[in-house]
Amino acid sequence: MRSYRSYLLGRLPSALLVLLLASVLIFAILRLVPGDPAVTLAGPDASPETVAALRERLGLDGSPPAQYAAWLGSLVTGDLGPSYVVGGEVADLIGDGLGATAELTLGALLLTVLLGGALGILGATARRGWVRAAVRAFTTGALSVPPFVTGVLLVLLFSVTLGVLPPGGRVALLDAPDLGVQYLLLPALCLALPSAAVLGRYLGDGIERALTEDHVRTAVAAGIAPGRLLRRHVLPGALPPVVTLLGMQTGHLLGGAVLVEAIFAWPGLGQLAEQALTRRDYPVVQDLLLLLVAVFVLVQLLTDLAYAWLDPRIRGE
Amino acid sequence: MTDPHSFPPPSPYLSSSAETSAAPAAASAGPARRATLRAAGAGALFLGLGLTGCRSAVAEAERPAAAAGGTARGGTLRVAVNADFTPALLFAQSAQSYQHRLLYNTLTRYDDRLRPQPELATAWSYAKDGRSIRLTLRQGVTYHDGRPFTADDVIFAVRNLQNPVRAAQLRATAAAVTGFEKHGDHALTLRLAHPVANLFDLFEFMIIADRETVEDAVTGRKLNGTGPFTLSRWSPGTGLSLTRYDRYWKPGRPYLDAVELRVVGQADALVSALRTGQSHLSFNVPGKSLALVENAPGLTVTDYATGAGAYYLGVNTTVRPLDDRTVRQALARAVDRDRLLRQSLGGHGLASATPWPTSSPAYSEADRTHYTRDPGRARALLKSAGLGGLDLPLLHLSTPGDTSIAESIQYDLRQAGVRVTLEPTDPATAQKRLIAQSMPALWTMSHGFAQVHPATLAVSAYPFNEAKNTSHFRSPEYTRIVREAWTSTDDGTAAARARYARISRILLDEAFIIDLAVRGQVQVASTRVRGVTLNKFSYLNLDDARLV
């Protein structure tokens, strides 16, 4: 059986190739889209002379291969340089946005696990039929209502009507945890609901399947305590596919954050991406998209590792 | 009695446990309940941390200002903006220029009748030939870093705007300043290439930035001005935090301790921020959303009738049959400006066939209503041009507000026999096509610069530029009258009014830009807010603002 290290090394080349191909695609697509940073900087009342001067200043008059090489160079050296339009250093912009998005995504992930876990267990084990029906109805609703509707409804209820939570904005958790949590709750809940519903259904199905396994029946017959039964015999069988799903849902949460950040004025990567993309801020968009691809690749890699840890047979395949 | 449904009914485990032993079934209710309760407990803890924390985020946002000497002093004014500050556009008019007059000053400011009032320039006098102007500068003004403001800062400011990379729309006016003569530290003469009619537009527009840190300013690292507030922090994507400058040159001002400009890009979120009191002030509530705040308790809606630009229908005069001005006039007559104003702009603004707001010296009620909706006449004009019907593409920005305007135009033109195909386009692409003069037959966007001196529109707004514009419209008469208006300094005279009337007449007759509605700035504010004003370029002035 292979070690974790060789298992990891076996997956690295394909991950790097994905990143390289993604960089070429990102660069090419951005250049193929009409409009450039100089045009958006100059504004609708500007003259062509102003646009030409800006293009020269931003280095957009160089050949595309030279611009691509310069970008790769900046990635290798770690000096991402200044933003063209948004302002500030690209590394700072992405760092700040990443912190905010990570906070939102982790908050949503935590809620996904808590809510999805509770829904899954409740849906699979509740005594009363109406409880299971309610869980099914809730998960169906959470899956079918789009986040921009959920977000508006949450704001109307908790901010406008009840006035207990702020409708948007962010206070960093590290700066003021008590305020930060309140700013985080609504966007995290809005983002988490669909994922929690998926997770709950998946987990519920997994538990139901695990309950039919022979070793679980044997454990029940042996009179093992229910808590221990669930932890030691039912969940280990039900969790591996759920962990895989959670990895995929993390990607969806990152993607979904773009929309939720707009609804709640959450200054994360989604907001930054929207702002940079609409204004053709090449350095920000390029680095940001590549980072998102890298995060997705990393999450998939970690998911594979977690899967291999939960089921050692995977490493041997 | 044990409930047989303690584990799921479809499960064989359930049936076996229920049938063979009551004990496991009874016990099996435990893990389900406990696990669920644990999860719920953790969730409740997470929620409780927020809701019962030391402070309430909602209450924190509503801390009152202190009253002293009959005037409310202190407090933090929170302004919701729909776009972030763009430091690279510090010296250009952009979508978000509200912070300019908070951090900086200008030389003069216009009143509502476009009469210049002192700011950093306290007095001025033109030479008789109009080829120079002498400025007396305010003394005792310091930048936020303590350095005194002098005539050298004015010289730098003008030269800075002459640099094309600053993308200043008033660069042509700045470029007309060809020399400087200092008279000590607080007076100077600007020498001009020719008399410049819109020089005070430049003085209203041009912020006096610190010449020693200008490169830091255009990257947002340091914004050192003479304005009433200093920059505490700029968080890209989040907004700006400003604090009171204690050595501001206006005695006792500003009243506020701090100002926060928060980026709230989404319209619903912006409205929620205002309705919940999280933000006190905004100028970015879209027209269609204004109805939501007009009757909301604790909010007031105020129109700035002096205008901030205008929506227009652009016409490419090289596309047949739009090279025939009769056809263009037919389009101008087909549009229902009043309905567009009501439906797309929430009724705020002024339906108008000309670009001028009522405060402009070029404004005329007859010109404003020169084209009113008359589909019958539009069809007749098309017929006289030999056209029974027409198919035209219309490019518009893909934002909801602009799409609504485009759909309104599409409907109106269809009534006149013109079938329009909409081409939704993202703003960057649209701007590229505008500047590259590669627009399709029709496009709709908004333009600025009609709210100041009439000459500025044709000199600084590219769609109206007499030498090069997106409509490909050229006319010796238009060029002559625009040049004449720009190089004359006889404002207020009958001759000046006649020139402006001539410009309006050409715009109406040639219809290469068909104006639809003058848009004013619409201020939505908490009833606690007093003393807010904007300059003609939408720089927010909070010198006298307070929270009551």
Chai-1 contact restraints between the chains, C-beta under 6 A:
chainA,res_idxA,chainB,res_idxB,connection_type,confidence,min_distance_angstrom,max_distance_angstrom,comment,restraint_id
A,P34,B,T429,contact,1.0,0.0,6.0,A-B,restraint_1
A,P34,B,K432,contact,1.0,0.0,6.0,A-B,restraint_2
A,G35,B,A428,contact,1.0,0.0,6.0,A-B,restraint_3
A,G35,B,T429,contact,1.0,0.0,6.0,A-B,restraint_4
A,G35,B,K432,contact,1.0,0.0,6.0,A-B,restraint_5
A,V39,B,Q431,contact,1.0,0.0,6.0,A-B,restraint_6
A,V39,B,K432,contact,1.0,0.0,6.0,A-B,restraint_7
A,T40,B,A428,contact,1.0,0.0,6.0,A-B,restraint_8
A,L41,B,A88,contact,1.0,0.0,6.0,A-B,restraint_9
A,L41,B,A167,contact,1.0,0.0,6.0,A-B,restraint_10
A,A42,B,A167,contact,1.0,0.0,6.0,A-B,restraint_11
A,P44,B,Q431,contact,1.0,0.0,6.0,A-B,restraint_12
A,P44,B,L434,contact,1.0,0.0,6.0,A-B,restraint_13
A,D45,B,Q169,contact,1.0,0.0,6.0,A-B,restraint_14
A,D45,B,G448,contact,1.0,0.0,6.0,A-B,restraint_15
A,D45,B,A461,contact,1.0,0.0,6.0,A-B,restraint_16
A,D45,B,Y462,contact,1.0,0.0,6.0,A-B,restraint_17
A,A46,B,A167,contact,1.0,0.0,6.0,A-B,restraint_18
A,S47,B,Y462,contact,1.0,0.0,6.0,A-B,restraint_19
A,P48,B,I435,contact,1.0,0.0,6.0,A-B,restraint_20
A,T50,B,P164,contact,1.0,0.0,6.0,A-B,restraint_21
A,T50,B,A167,contact,1.0,0.0,6.0,A-B,restraint_22
A,V51,B,I435,contact,1.0,0.0,6.0,A-B,restraint_23
A,A53,B,P164,contact,1.0,0.0,6.0,A-B,restraint_24
A,A53,B,V165,contact,1.0,0.0,6.0,A-B,restraint_25
A,L54,B,V165,contact,1.0,0.0,6.0,A-B,restraint_26
A,R57,B,V165,contact,1.0,0.0,6.0,A-B,restraint_27
A,P82,B,T219,contact,1.0,0.0,6.0,A-B,restraint_28
A,V86,B,P236,contact,1.0,0.0,6.0,A-B,restraint_29
A,G87,B,T86,contact,1.0,0.0,6.0,A-B,restraint_30
A,G87,B,P87,contact,1.0,0.0,6.0,A-B,restraint_31
A,G87,B,G220,contact,1.0,0.0,6.0,A-B,restraint_32
A,G88,B,G220,contact,1.0,0.0,6.0,A-B,restraint_33
A,G88,B,P236,contact,1.0,0.0,6.0,A-B,restraint_34
A,L93,B,P236,contact,1.0,0.0,6.0,A-B,restraint_35
A,L114,B,A39,contact,1.0,0.0,6.0,A-B,restraint_36
A,L114,B,A42,contact,1.0,0.0,6.0,A-B,restraint_37
A,L114,B,G43,contact,1.0,0.0,6.0,A-B,restraint_38
A,G117,B,A39,contact,1.0,0.0,6.0,A-B,restraint_39
A,A118,B,T36,contact,1.0,0.0,6.0,A-B,restraint_40
A,A118,B,A39,contact,1.0,0.0,6.0,A-B,restraint_41
A,A118,B,A40,contact,1.0,0.0,6.0,A-B,restraint_42
A,I121,B,A32,contact,1.0,0.0,6.0,A-B,restraint_43
A,I121,B,A35,contact,1.0,0.0,6.0,A-B,restraint_44
A,I121,B,T36,contact,1.0,0.0,6.0,A-B,restraint_45
A,L122,B,T36,contact,1.0,0.0,6.0,A-B,restraint_46
A,A124,B,P8,contact,1.0,0.0,6.0,A-B,restraint_47
A,T125,B,F7,contact,1.0,0.0,6.0,A-B,restraint_48
A,T125,B,A32,contact,1.0,0.0,6.0,A-B,restraint_49
A,R127,B,D3,contact,1.0,0.0,6.0,A-B,restraint_50
A,R127,B,H5,contact,1.0,0.0,6.0,A-B,restraint_51
A,R127,B,S6,contact,1.0,0.0,6.0,A-B,restraint_52
A,V152,B,D268,contact,1.0,0.0,6.0,A-B,restraint_53
A,V155,B,S272,contact,1.0,0.0,6.0,A-B,restraint_54
A,S159,B,T276,contact,1.0,0.0,6.0,A-B,restraint_55
A,V160,B,R275,contact,1.0,0.0,6.0,A-B,restraint_56
A,V160,B,T276,contact,1.0,0.0,6.0,A-B,restraint_57
A,G163,B,V58,contact,1.0,0.0,6.0,A-B,restraint_58
A,P166,B,A57,contact,1.0,0.0,6.0,A-B,restraint_59
A,P166,B,V58,contact,1.0,0.0,6.0,A-B,restraint_60
A,P166,B,Q278,contact,1.0,0.0,6.0,A-B,restraint_61
A,P167,B,S272,contact,1.0,0.0,6.0,A-B,restraint_62
A,P167,B,A273,contact,1.0,0.0,6.0,A-B,restraint_63
A,P167,B,T276,contact,1.0,0.0,6.0,A-B,restraint_64
A,P167,B,Q278,contact,1.0,0.0,6.0,A-B,restraint_65
A,G168,B,A269,contact,1.0,0.0,6.0,A-B,restraint_66
A,G168,B,A273,contact,1.0,0.0,6.0,A-B,restraint_67
A,D178,B,G53,contact,1.0,0.0,6.0,A-B,restraint_68
A,D178,B,C54,contact,1.0,0.0,6.0,A-B,restraint_69
A,D178,B,R55,contact,1.0,0.0,6.0,A-B,restraint_70
A,L179,B,R55,contact,1.0,0.0,6.0,A-B,restraint_71
A,L179,B,A57,contact,1.0,0.0,6.0,A-B,restraint_72
A,V181,B,L49,contact,1.0,0.0,6.0,A-B,restraint_73
A,V181,B,G50,contact,1.0,0.0,6.0,A-B,restraint_74
A,Q182,B,G50,contact,1.0,0.0,6.0,A-B,restraint_75
A,Q182,B,A57,contact,1.0,0.0,6.0,A-B,restraint_76
A,Y183,B,A57,contact,1.0,0.0,6.0,A-B,restraint_77
A,L185,B,G50,contact,1.0,0.0,6.0,A-B,restraint_78
A,E208,B,P8,contact,1.0,0.0,6.0,A-B,restraint_79
A,E208,B,S11,contact,1.0,0.0,6.0,A-B,restraint_80
A,L211,B,S11,contact,1.0,0.0,6.0,A-B,restraint_81
A,L211,B,Y13,contact,1.0,0.0,6.0,A-B,restraint_82
A,T212,B,P12,contact,1.0,0.0,6.0,A-B,restraint_83
A,V220,B,S17,contact,1.0,0.0,6.0,A-B,restraint_84
A,V220,B,P24,contact,1.0,0.0,6.0,A-B,restraint_85
A,P226,B,A27,contact,1.0,0.0,6.0,A-B,restraint_86
A,P226,B,S28,contact,1.0,0.0,6.0,A-B,restraint_87
A,P226,B,G30,contact,1.0,0.0,6.0,A-B,restraint_88
A,P226,B,P31,contact,1.0,0.0,6.0,A-B,restraint_89
A,G227,B,P31,contact,1.0,0.0,6.0,A-B,restraint_90
A,L230,B,P31,contact,1.0,0.0,6.0,A-B,restraint_91
A,A262,B,G265,contact,1.0,0.0,6.0,A-B,restraint_92
A,A262,B,Q266,contact,1.0,0.0,6.0,A-B,restraint_93
A,I263,B,Q266,contact,1.0,0.0,6.0,A-B,restraint_94
A,I263,B,A269,contact,1.0,0.0,6.0,A-B,restraint_95
A,A265,B,V264,contact,1.0,0.0,6.0,A-B,restraint_96
A,A265,B,A269,contact,1.0,0.0,6.0,A-B,restraint_97
A,P267,B,G237,contact,1.0,0.0,6.0,A-B,restraint_98
A,P267,B,T238,contact,1.0,0.0,6.0,A-B,restraint_99
A,Q271,B,G237,contact,1.0,0.0,6.0,A-B,restraint_100
A,L272,B,G237,contact,1.0,0.0,6.0,A-B,restraint_101
A,R280,B,A428,contact,1.0,0.0,6.0,A-B,restraint_102
